[in-house]
Amino acid sequence: MTDEDPEGEPAATARATLRRSGIAFDADDAALLRAVAAEGSVAGAAATLGRSRARALARLETLEGAFGSLVERTRGGAGGGGSRLTDRGEAVLARFDRLERGLLLSARAPETALDGEVVDVDGELASVATVIGDVRALHDGLRPGDAAQVRVGADAVTLQGADATPAADETSARNRFSGTVAAVERGETVATVRVRVAETDVTLAALVTVASADRLALEPGRGVTVSWKATATAAVAPP
């Protein structure tokens, strides 16, 4: 996305990049703001990063034309002058850091690959017949009859107790399958739950918080429903 979101914050793309008014704020820009905060001046930040002061100032002006005031600069005087991040600058940097952390976690999330055949295409969505049943997913150019591989990220999967699963018309998660918890790998705050889909040998991975795992009593043998939105997964040509 390249426009502002409804609350006026920079909209995020999927590459750890914030965009506004056609200007991209990326990792190099985040490094510049961090260096300004650490060094107390644009000149000091530029030197630390191996850039010229003129180049750093020009980039800041470009960014501020789209994102608003990011750095407050004061000229020399009794206090010696210097630069610091504005509240806006700190907010943009914090938003970028959250996005980058989120992408890093997503990249590390386990993924389940399901082989199958496209049985139907409706615009951007394809229905793929797999061993666990028909799975709906985003696609890019597939046609009915094509071989396909559906990739399901563990961070996209939602788990619910089998006795608390909402009706299909009460949720946007159209991919829904019953199963049994096969294993729970607990970290400090996040658990990886592996669910064997009913009547198959397929095991799907799901990431949940440890608190959610405890609340749902997720232990081996527990019956659950796994679900995910069609728009949260992709169907691609097999490698």
TIFI-981313 format. One record per atom (N, C-alpha, C): residue in three letters; x, z, y. Coordinates in steps of 0.02 Angstrom, whole numbers, padded with zeros to 5 digits, always signed. Atoms other than C-alpha are relative to their C-alpha. Last residue first. Layout:
BEGIN
ALAXZY/...
This chain:
BEGIN
PRO-00070+00016-00015/PRO+00439-00366-01325/PRO+00030-00044-00055/PRO-00048-00039+00040/PRO+00250-00377-01354/PRO+00072-00020+00016/ALA-00022+00039+00058/ALA+00153-00455-01210/ALA+00051+00040-00038/VAL-00051+00051-00014/VAL+00083-00320-01097/VAL+00014-00040-00063/ALA-00006+00043+00059/ALA-00067-00204-01088/ALA+00047-00057+00017/ALA-00011+00072-00006/ALA-00048-00068-00958/ALA+00004-00033-00068/THR-00043+00026+00052/THR-00108+00110-00932/THR+00003-00076+00005/ALA-00061-00041+00004/ALA-00183+00216-00794/ALA+00047-00023-00055/THR-00046+00018-00053/THR-00313+00087-00741/THR+00065+00041-00002/ALA-00027+00067+00013/ALA-00402+00102-00908/ALA+00053-00019+00052/LYS+00033+00055-00035/LYS-00421+00288-00876/LYS+00033-00067-00017/TRP-00038+00024-00058/TRP-00362+00412-01006/TRP-00036-00059+00031/SER+00030+00052-00041/SER-00440+00517-01142/SER+00048-00020+00055/VAL-00051+00028-00046/VAL-00390+00628-01286/VAL-00034-00055+00038/THR+00013+00069-00020/THR-00526+00735-01367/THR+00055-00021+00048/VAL+00002+00015-00072/VAL-00474+00891-01459/VAL-00024-00072+00010/GLY+00033+00063-00014/GLY-00483+00978-01630/GLY-00006-00012+00075/ARG+00055-00005-00047/ARG-00354+01117-01650/ARG-00030-00070+00012/GLY+00063-00006+00035/GLY-00248+01100-01807/GLY-00061+00002+00045/PRO+00009+00047+00055/PRO-00084+01135-01720/PRO-00065+00013-00039/GLU-00045-00017+00055/GLU-00113+01243-01566/GLU-00011-00051-00055/LEU-00028+00059+00033/LEU-00194+01205-01399/LEU+00055+00021-00049/ALA-00021-00023+00067/ALA-00295+01359-01356/ALA+00028-00058-00041/LEU+00035+00041+00049/LEU-00377+01266-01210/LEU+00018+00019-00072/ARG+00071-00004-00013/ARG-00329+01403-01088/ARG-00040-00039-00051/ASP+00025-00066+00020/ASP-00157+01421-01164/ASP-00076+00004+00008/ALA-00006-00004+00073/ALA-00120+01235-01154/ALA-00026+00066-00026/SER+00055+00038+00029/SER-00189+01233-00977/SER+00002+00002-00076/ALA+00061-00038-00013/ALA-00071+01374-00925/ALA-00060-00036-00030/VAL+00003-00052+00051/VAL+00075+01284-01009/VAL-00064+00041+00009/THR-00035-00061-00019/THR+00037+01136-00898/THR-00007+00051-00057/VAL+00046-00048-00031/VAL-00011+00976-00986/VAL+00041+00060+00023/LEU-00032-00053-00039/LEU+00084+00820-01039/LEU-00052+00043+00033/ALA+00033-00018-00063/ALA+00003+00716-01176/ALA+00040+00056+00033/ALA-00030-00056-00036/ALA+00080+00624-01324/ALA-00038+00011+00065/LEU-00004+00009-00072/LEU-00022+00516-01443/LEU+00030+00062+00033/THR-00005-00062-00038/THR+00009+00517-01631/THR+00010-00017+00074/VAL-00026+00006-00068/VAL-00050+00371-01736/VAL-00001+00068+00034/ASP-00065-00034+00000/ASP-00069+00399-01923/ASP+00031-00001+00069/THR-00057+00044-00008/THR-00255+00359-01914/THR+00064+00041-00008/GLU+00001+00052+00050/GLU-00422+00436-01964/GLU+00056-00052+00009/ALA+00041-00006+00060/ALA-00434+00541-01805/ALA+00004-00063-00043/VAL+00066+00029-00009/VAL-00293+00519-01680/VAL-00037-00001-00066/ARG+00011+00053+00049/ARG-00148+00637-01710/ARG-00071-00024+00006/VAL+00066+00001+00032/VAL-00115+00732-01550/VAL-00004-00058-00049/ARG+00006+00060+00040/ARG+00056+00780-01484/ARG-00063+00004-00042/VAL+00045-00008+00056/VAL+00059+00905-01342/VAL-00006-00066-00037/THR+00014+00066+00028/THR+00207+00911-01223/THR-00042+00011-00063/ALA-00001+00007+00073/ALA+00200+01074-01125/ALA-00014-00073-00018/VAL+00034+00059+00025/VAL+00244+01106-00943/VAL+00008-00005-00076/THR+00066+00006-00031/THR+00287+01270-00856/THR-00041-00058-00025/GLU+00012-00059-00043/GLU+00442+01337-00943/GLU-00069-00002+00031/GLY-00055-00010-00046/GLY+00435+01209-01083/GLY-00015+00062+00041/ARG+00008-00036-00063/ARG+00320+01214-01233/ARG+00065+00004+00040/GLU-00068-00016-00020/GLU+00319+01084-01371/GLU-00003+00030+00070/VAL-00003-00019-00070/VAL+00148+01083-01453/VAL+00071+00021+00016/ALA-00057-00042-00020/ALA+00123+00993-01618/ALA-00006+00015+00075/ALA-00051+00000+00052/ALA-00009+00901-01721/ALA+00059+00046+00017/VAL-00066-00017-00025/VAL-00163+00936-01615/VAL+00049+00004-00058/THR-00020-00068+00018/THR-00310+00849-01697/THR+00070+00013+00026/GLY-00061-00011+00039/GLY-00401+00695-01639/GLY+00012+00073-00013/SER-00004-00067+00027/SER-00551+00618-01552/SER+00064+00006-00042/PHE-00008-00003+00072/PHE-00530+00464-01446/PHE+00004+00073-00023/ARG+00014-00068+00025/ARG-00582+00417-01269/ARG+00004-00001-00076/ASN-00035-00003+00064/ASN-00525+00268-01165/ASN-00005+00072-00026/ARG+00037+00038+00050/ARG-00659+00252-01031/ARG+00035-00002-00068/ALA-00048+00012+00053/ALA-00592+00391-00919/ALA-00035-00035-00059/SER-00028+00067-00009/SER-00706+00372-00768/SER+00051-00017-00054/THR-00071+00001-00017/THR-00811+00521-00824/THR+00023-00072+00008/GLU-00013-00053-00048/GLU-00994+00568-00842/GLU+00073+00002+00022/ASP+00021+00021-00066/ASP-01052+00408-00925/ASP+00011+00052+00054/ALA-00039+00057-00024/ALA-00947+00443-01079/ALA-00020-00021+00070/ALA+00027+00064+00023/ALA-01025+00615-01102/ALA+00038-00058+00032/PRO+00058+00027-00036/PRO-00913+00762-01062/PRO-00023-00066-00031/THR-00012+00068-00025/THR-00800+00840-01195/THR-00061-00027+00035/ALA+00012-00001-00073/ALA-00821+01028-01210/ALA+00009-00069+00031/ASP+00067-00025-00014/ASP-00840+01050-01399/ASP-00017+00000+00074/ALA+00050+00045+00029/ALA-00691+00938-01439/ALA-00071+00022+00016/GLY+00024-00025+00063/GLY-00583+01037-01319/GLY-00056-00044-00026/GLN+00056-00046-00006/GLN-00513+00927-01185/GLN-00019+00025-00069/LEU+00024-00032+00061/LEU-00350+00835-01162/LEU-00058+00045+00015/THR+00035-00063-00012/THR-00306+00710-01025/THR-00025+00027-00067/VAL+00048-00022+00051/VAL-00177+00572-01048/VAL-00028+00069+00018/ALA+00066+00028-00016/ALA-00094+00490-00898/ALA-00055+00027-00045/ASP+00024-00030-00062/ASP+00065+00597-00899/ASP-00069-00026+00020/ALA+00026-00067+00013/ALA+00092+00554-01082/ALA-00028+00033+00063/GLY-00045-00053-00021/GLY+00108+00371-01036/GLY-00031+00068-00011/VAL+00037-00057-00026/VAL+00006+00247-01139/VAL+00049+00056+00017/ARG-00045-00056-00010/ARG+00081+00077-01169/ARG-00036+00056+00036/VAL+00027-00046-00050/VAL-00032-00055-01244/VAL+00046+00060+00004/GLN-00022-00068+00012/GLN+00058-00196-01333/GLN-00027+00043+00057/ALA-00012-00043-00058/ALA-00022-00366-01343/ALA+00025+00068-00023/ALA-00028-00063+00023/ALA-00043-00516-01457/ALA+00017+00042+00061/ASP-00072-00014-00009/ASP-00150-00647-01372/ASP+00019+00066-00034/GLY-00039+00027+00056/GLY-00320-00691-01447/GLY+00074+00012+00006/PRO+00026-00019+00066/PRO-00414-00666-01284/PRO+00038-00035-00056/ARG+00062+00035+00016/ARG-00296-00701-01139/ARG-00027+00025-00067/LEU+00017+00005+00071/LEU-00158-00600-01055/LEU-00067-00036-00009/GLY-00002+00067+00027/GLY-00103-00642-00877/GLY-00016-00006-00074/ASP-00026+00049-00047/ASP-00055-00472-00810/ASP+00006-00067-00035/HIS-00042+00051+00030/HIS-00151-00332-00893/HIS+00023-00048+00055/LEU-00018+00052-00047/LEU-00233-00167-00849/LEU+00044-00051-00034/ALA-00061-00009-00039/ALA-00298-00071-00998/ALA+00008-00056+00051/ARG+00004+00037-00063/ARG-00449-00042-01109/ARG+00061+00015+00042/VAL-00029-00035-00057/VAL-00416+00012-01288/VAL-00005-00045+00061/ASP-00009+00041-00059/ASP-00520-00043-01437/ASP+00023+00043+00059/GLY+00061+00026-00029/GLY-00491+00064-01590/GLY+00014-00043+00060/ILE+00043-00057-00016/ILE-00353+00177-01656/ILE-00067-00021+00027/VAL+00015-00039+00060/VAL-00265+00036-01750/VAL-00044+00060+00015/THR-00059-00033+00027/THR-00277-00074-01596/THR-00021+00040-00062/ALA+00016-00031+00064/ALA-00402-00202-01528/ALA+00065+00029-00029/VAL-00047+00016+00054/VAL-00358-00234-01346/VAL-00020+00038-00063/SER+00018-00043+00056/SER-00486-00243-01206/SER+00042-00022-00059/ALA+00004+00030+00066/ALA-00410-00317-01050/ALA-00022+00052-00050/LEU+00002-00044+00058/LEU-00436-00269-00868/LEU-00006-00041-00065/GLU-00066-00031+00010/GLU-00381-00365-00713/GLU+00004+00042-00063/GLY-00040-00008-00061/GLY-00533-00480-00718/GLY+00069+00028-00016/ASP+00048-00004-00055/ASP-00629-00447-00878/ASP+00038+00013+00064/VAL-00031-00008-00065/VAL-00528-00499-01030/VAL-00054-00002+00053/ASP+00042+00017-00057/ASP-00588-00477-01209/ASP+00041+00011+00064/VAL+00065+00024+00023/VAL-00518-00464-01385/VAL-00045-00020+00059/VAL+00049+00001-00054/VAL-00333-00448-01345/VAL-00066-00029-00026/GLU+00019+00068-00020/GLU-00238-00410-01504/GLU-00054+00004+00053/GLY+00067+00024+00014/GLY-00145-00252-01552/GLY-00011-00071+00023/ASP+00002+00073+00008/ASP+00013-00148-01545/ASP-00072-00021-00016/LEU+00049+00021+00049/LEU+00003+00029-01475/LEU-00002-00076-00004/ALA+00011+00072+00000/ALA+00153+00103-01384/ALA-00047-00018-00057/THR+00022+00025+00065/THR+00152+00290-01345/THR-00015-00075+00006/GLU+00047+00055-00002/GLU+00255+00350-01197/GLU-00017-00021-00072/PRO+00003+00039+00063/PRO+00346+00513-01167/PRO-00053-00054+00005/ALA+00056-00016+00043/ALA+00361+00563-00983/ALA+00002-00042-00063/ARG-00023-00038+00057/ARG+00535+00549-00908/ARG-00056+00014-00050/ALA-00048+00040+00037/ALA+00489+00408-00789/ALA+00023+00035-00063/SER+00037+00053+00036/SER+00335+00504-00736/SER+00047-00041-00043/LEU+00036-00032+00055/LEU+00440+00657-00693/LEU-00037-00052-00042/LEU-00051-00020+00048/LEU+00558+00551-00588/LEU-00033+00032-00061/LEU-00021+00059+00036/LEU+00412+00466-00502/LEU+00052+00017-00054/GLY+00054+00022+00042/GLY+00337+00634-00455/GLY+00019-00061-00042/ARG+00004-00046+00057/ARG+00502+00700-00390/ARG-00053-00022-00050/GLU-00058+00013+00042/GLU+00523+00544-00282/GLU+00000+00045-00061/LEU+00009+00064+00034/LEU+00347+00559-00213/LEU+00057-00013-00049/ARG+00053-00011+00051/ARG+00369+00743-00172/ARG-00011-00063-00041/ASP-00029-00040+00055/ASP+00536+00705-00086/ASP-00052+00013-00054/PHE-00043+00043+00039/PHE+00456+00566+00017/PHE+00028+00038-00060/ARG+00044+00045+00037/ARG+00318+00683+00074/ARG+00040-00047-00044/ALA+00029-00039+00054/ALA+00446+00816+00122/ALA-00046-00043-00043/LEU-00052-00011+00050/LEU+00544+00688+00223/LEU-00028+00038-00060/VAL-00012+00064+00034/VAL+00387+00632+00313/VAL+00052+00008-00055/ALA+00058+00015+00042/ALA+00338+00812+00350/ALA+00010-00065-00038/GLU-00001-00044+00059/GLU+00512+00860+00412/GLU-00057-00017-00048/GLY-00056+00021+00042/GLY+00515+00710+00528/GLY+00005+00041-00063/ARG+00021+00062+00033/ARG+00342+00752+00594/ARG+00055-00025-00046/ASP+00047-00020+00053/ASP+00394+00931+00629/ASP-00022-00062-00039/THR+00063-00024-00027/THR+00541+00856+00724/THR-00044+00023-00058/LEU+00061+00033+00022/LEU+00711+00844+00643/LEU-00061+00030+00035/ARG+00032-00036+00055/ARG+00859+00901+00745/ARG-00063-00037-00020/SER+00062+00029+00026/SER+00984+00821+00862/SER-00028+00045-00055/GLY+00006+00004+00073/GLY+01126+00879+00973/GLY-00067-00030-00020/GLY+00039+00056+00026/GLY+01167+00934+01149/GLY-00004+00001-00076/GLY-00041+00050+00034/GLY+01310+01050+01197/GLY-00038-00060-00028/GLY+00005-00008+00072/GLY+01201+01199+01236/GLY+00039-00052-00039/ALA-00024-00067+00017/ALA+01258+01210+01417/ALA-00001+00010-00076/GLY+00013-00047-00054/GLY+01239+01023+01431/GLY+00027+00067-00021/GLY-00046-00055-00009/GLY+01249+00873+01316/GLY-00017+00042+00061/ARG-00065+00019-00027/ARG+01095+00767+01286/ARG+00043+00062+00011/THR-00013-00030-00065/THR+00953+00817+01171/THR+00070-00018+00023/ARG-00069+00004-00023/ARG+00884+00716+01025/ARG+00006+00029+00070/GLU-00003-00020-00071/GLU+00725+00759+00931/GLU+00073+00002+00021/VAL-00059-00038-00020/VAL+00716+00662+00767/VAL-00004+00014+00075/LEU-00030-00032+00058/LEU+00563+00596+00676/LEU+00058+00046+00018/SER-00063-00034-00015/SER+00447+00542+00817/SER+00025+00039-00060/GLY+00003-00051-00052/GLY+00314+00426+00748/GLY+00067+00034+00009/PHE+00019-00066+00026/PHE+00307+00337+00580/PHE-00009+00053+00054/ALA+00054+00002+00049/ALA+00306+00154+00633/ALA-00026+00069-00018/GLY+00051+00046-00024/GLY+00409+00143+00792/GLY-00060-00003-00047/GLU+00044-00037-00045/GLU+00499+00299+00733/GLU-00053-00045+00031/LEU+00043-00044+00038/LEU+00570+00205+00585/LEU-00050+00036+00046/THR+00047+00041+00040/THR+00638+00064+00692/THR-00049+00044-00038/GLU+00048+00030-00047/GLU+00712+00185+00819/GLU-00051-00042-00037/LEU+00047-00052-00020/LEU+00792+00285+00678/LEU-00053-00028+00048/ARG+00046-00011+00056/ARG+00869+00127+00607/ARG-00051+00053+00017/ALA+00045+00058+00004/ALA+00943+00079+00775/ALA-00051+00009-00056/LEU+00049-00004-00054/LEU+01014+00253+00798/LEU-00050-00057-00003/ALA+00045-00056+00015/ALA+01097+00249+00627/ALA-00054+00006+00053/ARG+00044+00021+00055/ARG+01171+00076+00658/ARG-00051+00055-00016/ALA+00047+00050-00027/ALA+01238+00128+00828/ALA-00049-00022-00054/ARG+00050-00035-00039/ARG+01315+00286+00754/ARG-00053-00049+00026/SER-00016-00005-00071/SER+01406+00182+00624/SER-00057+00037+00036/ARG+00034+00051-00040/ARG+01379+00223+00442/ARG+00023+00006+00072/GLY-00042+00059-00004/GLY+01490+00315+00318/GLY-00033-00058+00037/LEU+00025+00053+00044/LEU+01355+00439+00272/LEU+00042-00063+00000/THR+00006-00027+00067/THR+01445+00590+00343/THR-00021-00054-00050/ALA-00068-00008+00026/ALA+01496+00492+00497/ALA-00002+00024-00073/ALA-00027+00066+00014/ALA+01317+00436+00527/ALA+00069+00004-00031/ALA+00034+00026+00059/ALA+01252+00613+00511/ALA+00028-00067-00020/GLY-00026-00036+00058/GLY+01383+00678+00633/GLY-00031-00025-00064/ALA-00069+00021+00010/ALA+01338+00544+00759/ALA+00030+00033-00061/VAL+00003+00065+00032/VAL+01152+00578+00736/VAL+00071-00026-00013/SER-00008+00056-00047/SER+01179+00761+00772/SER-00004-00065-00039/GLY+00022-00018-00068/GLY+01144+00932+00697/GLY+00010-00055+00051/GLU-00055+00006-00047/GLU+01250+00900+00542/GLU-00019+00017+00072/ALA-00059-00038+00020/ALA+01130+00963+00408/ALA+00054+00000+00053/ALA+00017-00071+00004/ALA+00966+00907+00487/ALA+00061+00043-00016/VAL+00012-00022-00069/VAL+01041+00739+00537/VAL-00016+00075+00000/ALA-00065-00007-00032/ALA+01110+00720+00361/ALA-00007+00022+00072/ARG-00031-00061+00026/ARG+00940+00754+00283/ARG+00067+00012+00034/LEU+00033-00059-00029/LEU+00861+00626+00399/LEU+00031+00065-00026/LEU-00016-00004-00072/LEU+00990+00494+00353/LEU-00032+00062+00032/ALA-00068-00027-00005/ALA+00974+00530+00166/ALA+00021+00007+00073/ALA+00005-00071+00015/ALA+00786+00505+00179/ALA+00068+00033+00006/ASP+00028-00032-00060/ASP+00818+00339+00264/ASP-00008+00075-00010/ASP-00053+00001-00052/ASP+00933+00284+00123/ASP-00024+00034+00064/ALA-00048-00053+00015/ALA+00802+00340-00006/ALA+00057+00002+00052/ASP-00026-00004+00068/ASP+00667+00232+00072/ASP+00052+00056-00007/PHE-00044-00058-00004/PHE+00552+00224+00224/PHE+00024+00013-00071/ALA-00011-00040+00060/ALA+00476+00050+00228/ALA+00050+00056+00014/ILE-00067-00029+00002/ILE+00406-00028+00388/ILE+00005+00046-00061/GLY-00049+00049+00024/GLY+00256-00146+00378/GLY+00071+00026-00004/SER-00007+00055-00048/SER+00146-00036+00486/SER+00055-00049-00019/ARG+00048-00002-00055/ARG+00176+00112+00372/ARG+00016-00057+00048/ARG+00009+00058-00044/ARG+00262+00121+00205/ARG-00052+00014+00053/LEU+00058-00010-00043/LEU+00338+00263+00105/LEU-00006-00060+00047/THR-00003+00029-00067/THR+00455+00212-00036/THR-00065+00016+00037/ALA-00026-00053-00043/ALA+00489+00301-00199/ALA+00013-00027+00069/ARG-00073+00003+00003/ARG+00459+00138-00288/ARG+00032+00054+00042/ALA-00024-00027+00064/ALA+00274+00154-00333/ALA+00076-00001-00005/THR-00001+00052+00050/THR+00213+00137-00152/THR+00029+00031-00064/ALA-00057+00005+00044/ALA+00163+00283-00043/ALA-00007-00059-00048/ALA+00022+00015+00067/ALA+00048+00281+00109/ALA+00061-00013-00043/PRO-00027+00062+00026/PRO+00113+00369+00264/PRO-00025-00011-00071/GLU-00067-00010+00027/GLU-00006+00506+00320/GLU+00026-00067-00025/GLY-00052+00019-00048/GLY-00152+00467+00436/GLY+00070+00012-00025/GLU-00019-00058-00039/GLU-00281+00563+00336/GLU+00058-00015+00048/PRO+00054-00025-00043/PRO-00370+00407+00273/PRO+00019+00059+00044/ASP+00054-00025+00042/ASP-00206+00328+00212/ASP-00052+00032+00045/GLU+00006-00072+00001/GLU-00104+00225+00333/GLU-00056+00020-00049/ASP+00036-00029-00056/ASP-00074+00045+00286/ASP-00001+00075-00006/THR-00040+00004-00061/THR+00059-00035+00176/THR-00035+00030+00060/MET+00042+00000-00060/MET+00000+00000+00000/MET+00044+00000+00062/
